[in-house]
Amino acid sequence: MKRFVLNSTVAAIALLSASSAFANDYNSGVVSKSPSEGYTDVEFGSGWYLRGDITYNIDARSSNTFESVSAVNRTVQADYDDAVGARVGFGYYVAPNFRIEASVESILSSEFSSFTGYNFAGQRNVDVITSPATPTTPAVTTPDTVFFDSAGNVTGTTSGAYAGGTIAPISGTEDFEASYQTSSLILNGYYDLPTLGKFTPYVGVGGGIGRVNYNQSRTLVCTPASGETCAGGSTGAPVETTVTLDDEYWTYAYQLSVGTAIAVDDRTSIDLSYSYTGFGEGDDLSYADGTGIDADGVRLHQIRAGIRYDIW
């Protein structure tokens, strides 16, 4: 009986020792987010995050070079009204202070308008002095009709009395109305600077593709004087022409950013930033009257406010 008790006691002690050794080697896989005494700090989190922003354009400009049928080019610099937009994206921490982020952004329509003087092609009745006046005889004039383009280059005459190569074109006005919309897919790289309290400033640069949509309307009013005729009109009668364009093109896009993240909790931060976004030149666009546009791109200055959420 004593031998049985002794053997049982030895077996129990051996079993407890083995269990203790197994427990020391066992890892449940549970990681404490707030390490306390007796635990070893470990890295946790997936490194991925989501973001969403509201954007506000404080300045947007585009340059359009109009190539008229008469080969006279004119560049219009459009300063568009302020506009709002939205951006969503996701990113990944490649290193503690460096992250990459892909984002999709769309900017709602913004408008621009201008009212300027404009020169028109047409014809003008002139009296050409064919014999100058003398002390005894008055000057001799010959009536002629001169045809010219919008730059004032003479393209022909009726009688040939007018020998000049240029003449003043007919004056008029142009009422230009325009709006634009853009969307983009951009891959940015951000470098986070040292954190100051709850603030983590950063700088970023990126590139991608973008789409620019133009909606434009040009109302041209040719206003002839007495003896003048606008092209396609009758003598002395104003001619008003409205041509429209609704077209888009795809191009490259690039972006420079500076901002700061403001920590709300371990996963969430408020993101405030400024960015400069540029869209490259596009394909030539055409109005219905044959006038072409060489789209020189759009430049945007934006401020942004959004939320960044780390995925754990």
C-alpha positions in Angstrom: 0.0 0.0 0.0 2.8 2.4 0.9 4.6 1.6 -2.4 1.4 2.4 -4.3 1.0 5.8 -2.6 4.7 6.6 -3.2 4.4 5.6 -6.9 1.3 7.7 -7.3 2.9 10.7 -5.7 6.0 10.5 -8.0 3.7 10.2 -11.0 1.7 13.2 -10.0 4.9 15.3 -9.5 6.2 14.2 -12.9 2.9 15.1 -14.6 2.8 18.5 -13.0 6.4 19.2 -14.1 5.6 18.2 -17.6 2.5 20.4 -17.7 4.5 23.3 -16.4 7.1 22.9 -19.1 4.4 22.7 -21.8 2.8 25.8 -20.5 6.0 27.7 -20.7 6.4 26.8 -24.4 2.8 27.4 -25.3 1.8 30.6 -27.2 -1.9 31.3 -27.5 -1.4 33.8 -30.3 -3.2 36.6 -28.3 -1.3 39.9 -28.3 -1.9 42.5 -25.7 -2.4 45.9 -27.2 -1.2 47.6 -24.0 1.8 45.6 -22.8 2.2 45.3 -19.1 4.8 44.0 -16.8 5.7 40.4 -17.7 5.0 40.8 -21.4 7.3 41.5 -24.3 6.5 44.4 -26.7 5.6 43.1 -30.1 4.7 44.7 -33.4 1.0 44.6 -34.2 -1.3 45.9 -37.0 -1.5 45.1 -40.7 0.0 48.4 -42.0 -3.1 49.2 -44.2 -5.3 52.2 -43.8 -8.3 53.8 -45.5 -8.9 57.5 -46.1 -11.7 59.9 -47.3 -11.5 63.6 -47.9 -13.5 66.6 -48.9 -11.5 68.9 -51.2 -11.9 72.6 -52.0 -10.3 74.3 -55.0 -9.0 77.7 -54.0 -7.6 78.3 -57.5 -7.9 76.4 -60.8 -6.5 77.5 -64.1 -6.4 76.2 -67.6 -5.0 77.5 -70.9 -6.7 77.0 -74.2 -5.2 78.0 -77.5 -7.9 78.7 -80.1 -6.8 77.9 -83.6 -9.3 79.7 -85.9 -10.1 78.8 -89.4 -8.0 81.7 -90.6 -5.0 80.3 -88.8 -4.9 83.1 -86.2 -4.2 81.6 -82.8 -5.3 83.1 -79.5 -4.7 81.8 -76.0 -7.3 82.2 -73.2 -6.2 81.9 -69.6 -9.2 80.7 -67.6 -9.3 81.3 -63.9 -12.2 79.1 -62.7 -14.4 79.7 -59.7 -13.8 77.7 -56.5 -15.2 74.2 -56.5 -15.6 71.2 -54.2 -14.7 67.6 -54.7 -14.1 64.3 -53.0 -11.3 61.8 -52.6 -11.1 58.2 -51.3 -8.1 55.9 -51.1 -6.2 53.2 -49.3 -2.5 53.1 -48.3 0.2 50.9 -46.7 3.0 51.7 -44.4 6.1 50.4 -46.2 8.3 51.6 -43.3 7.5 53.4 -40.0 7.9 56.8 -41.7 7.1 56.0 -45.3 3.8 55.0 -46.8 2.3 54.6 -50.3 -1.3 55.4 -51.1 -3.6 55.0 -54.1 -6.5 57.4 -54.3 -9.4 58.3 -56.7 -10.5 61.9 -56.8 -13.3 63.7 -58.6 -13.8 67.5 -58.8 -17.3 68.9 -59.4 -18.0 71.4 -62.1 -16.4 74.9 -61.9 -17.2 77.8 -64.1 -15.4 80.6 -65.9 -16.6 83.4 -68.0 -15.0 86.3 -70.0 -16.1 89.1 -72.3 -13.5 90.5 -74.6 -13.1 92.3 -77.9 -12.7 90.1 -81.0 -11.8 90.8 -84.6 -13.8 89.4 -87.5 -13.3 88.6 -91.2 -15.5 90.3 -93.8 -15.5 93.0 -96.4 -15.4 96.8 -96.5 -16.3 99.4 -99.1 -13.4 101.9 -99.5 -12.6 104.8 -101.7 -9.0 104.5 -102.9 -7.1 107.6 -104.0 -5.8 106.7 -107.4 -4.6 110.3 -108.2 -3.5 112.6 -105.5 -4.8 116.2 -105.3 -2.8 119.0 -106.9 -3.1 122.8 -106.3 -5.4 122.9 -109.3 -7.2 119.6 -109.3 -8.9 117.6 -106.6 -7.9 114.0 -105.8 -9.3 111.2 -107.9 -10.8 108.3 -105.9 -11.9 104.9 -107.1 -14.5 102.8 -105.1 -13.3 99.3 -104.2 -14.5 96.4 -102.0 -11.8 94.8 -99.9 -12.1 91.3 -98.5 -10.0 90.3 -95.5 -9.6 87.7 -92.8 -10.0 88.2 -89.0 -6.3 89.3 -88.8 -6.8 92.0 -91.4 -4.9 90.2 -94.1 -6.4 91.2 -97.5 -7.6 88.2 -99.5 -8.9 90.0 -102.5 -10.5 93.2 -103.9 -13.3 93.9 -106.4 -11.6 96.5 -108.7 -8.0 96.0 -107.7 -7.6 99.7 -106.7 -6.7 98.8 -103.1 -3.0 97.8 -103.2 -2.3 97.3 -99.5 -1.7 93.9 -98.0 -3.6 94.5 -94.7 -6.6 96.4 -93.5 -8.3 96.8 -90.2 -10.6 93.9 -89.5 -14.2 94.4 -88.2 -14.5 94.8 -84.5 -16.8 92.8 -82.3 -17.0 90.9 -79.1 -16.7 87.4 -77.7 -18.6 86.1 -74.7 -16.8 83.0 -73.5 -18.4 80.6 -71.0 -16.6 77.5 -69.7 -16.7 74.8 -67.1 -14.5 71.9 -66.4 -14.7 68.6 -64.4 -11.7 66.3 -63.6 -11.2 62.9 -62.1 -7.9 61.1 -61.4 -6.2 58.0 -60.1 -2.9 58.9 -58.4 -0.3 56.8 -56.6 1.4 59.0 -53.9 4.4 58.4 -51.7 4.3 60.1 -48.3 7.1 60.7 -45.8 5.9 61.2 -42.2 8.0 63.7 -40.2 8.6 63.3 -36.4 5.4 63.4 -34.4 4.8 66.5 -32.2 2.2 65.6 -29.6 -0.8 64.6 -31.6 0.5 66.1 -34.8 2.4 64.1 -37.5 3.3 66.4 -40.4 4.1 64.9 -43.8 5.1 65.6 -47.4 4.1 63.7 -50.5 4.6 63.4 -54.2 2.8 61.3 -56.7 1.6 60.6 -60.3 -1.1 58.9 -62.2 -3.7 59.4 -64.9 -6.5 61.9 -65.1 -9.6 62.8 -67.2 -10.5 66.4 -68.0 -13.9 67.3 -69.4 -14.5 70.7 -71.0 -17.9 72.3 -71.5 -17.5 75.6 -73.4 -19.7 78.1 -75.2 -18.4 81.0 -77.4 -20.9 83.6 -78.5 -19.3 85.8 -81.2 -20.9 89.1 -82.2 -19.6 90.8 -85.3 -20.8 94.5 -85.3 -20.1 96.1 -88.7 -20.0 99.9 -89.3 -21.5 101.6 -92.4 -20.1 100.1 -95.5 -18.8 97.0 -93.7 -20.1 93.4 -94.0 -19.4 90.6 -91.6 -18.6 87.3 -93.2 -21.8 85.5 -93.9 -24.0 88.6 -93.2 -25.4 91.6 -95.0 -24.0 95.1 -95.2 -24.3 96.9 -91.9 -26.1 94.0 -90.1 -24.6 92.4 -87.0 -23.9 88.7 -87.1 -24.1 86.6 -83.9 -22.8 83.1 -83.8 -22.8 80.7 -80.9 -20.6 77.6 -81.0 -20.3 75.0 -78.3 -18.0 72.2 -77.2 -18.5 69.3 -74.8 -15.5 67.0 -75.0 -13.0 65.2 -72.8 -9.5 63.8 -72.9 -7.3 61.5 -70.8 -3.8 62.6 -69.8 -1.1 62.2 -67.1 -1.6 63.8 -63.7 0.9 64.7 -61.0 0.6 65.9 -57.4 2.6 67.6 -54.6 1.2 67.6 -51.1 2.0 68.9 -47.6 -0.1 68.3 -44.5 -0.5 66.9 -41.0 -2.3 64.1 -39.3 -4.0 64.8 -36.0 -4.4 61.7 -33.8 -7.9 61.1 -32.5 -7.2 57.5 -31.1 -5.0 54.6 -31.9 -6.6 54.0 -35.3 -8.2 57.2 -36.3 -6.7 60.6 -37.3 -7.9 63.8 -38.9 -5.9 64.7 -42.0 -5.5 68.3 -43.1 -3.4 69.1 -46.2 -2.7 71.3 -49.2 -2.0 69.9 -52.6 -1.0 71.1 -56.1 -2.4 68.9 -58.8 -1.5 69.3 -62.5 -3.1 67.7 -65.6 -1.1 67.5 -68.8 -1.9 68.6 -72.3 -4.7 66.8 -74.1 -5.8 66.0 -77.6 -7.0 68.8 -79.8 -10.7 69.5 -79.4 -13.0 71.1 -82.0 -15.9 73.4 -82.0 -18.7 72.9 -84.5 -17.5 75.8 -86.7 -14.2 74.1 -87.2 -12.3 76.2 -84.7 -9.9 74.0 -82.8 -8.6 74.0 -79.2 -5.2 73.0 -78.1 -5.9 72.1 -74.5 -2.8 73.0 -72.5 -3.9 71.4 -69.3 -5.4 72.3 -65.9 -3.6 73.4 -62.7 -5.4 73.1 -59.3 -4.6 74.4 -55.8 -6.6 72.6 -53.2 -7.1 72.3 -49.5 -8.3 69.0 -48.1 -9.9 67.8 -44.9 -10.5 64.1 -44.2 -10.3 61.1 -42.0 -7.6 58.4 -42.0 -8.4 55.0 -40.4 -5.9 52.3 -39.8 -7.0 48.7 -40.4 -5.8 46.3 -37.6 
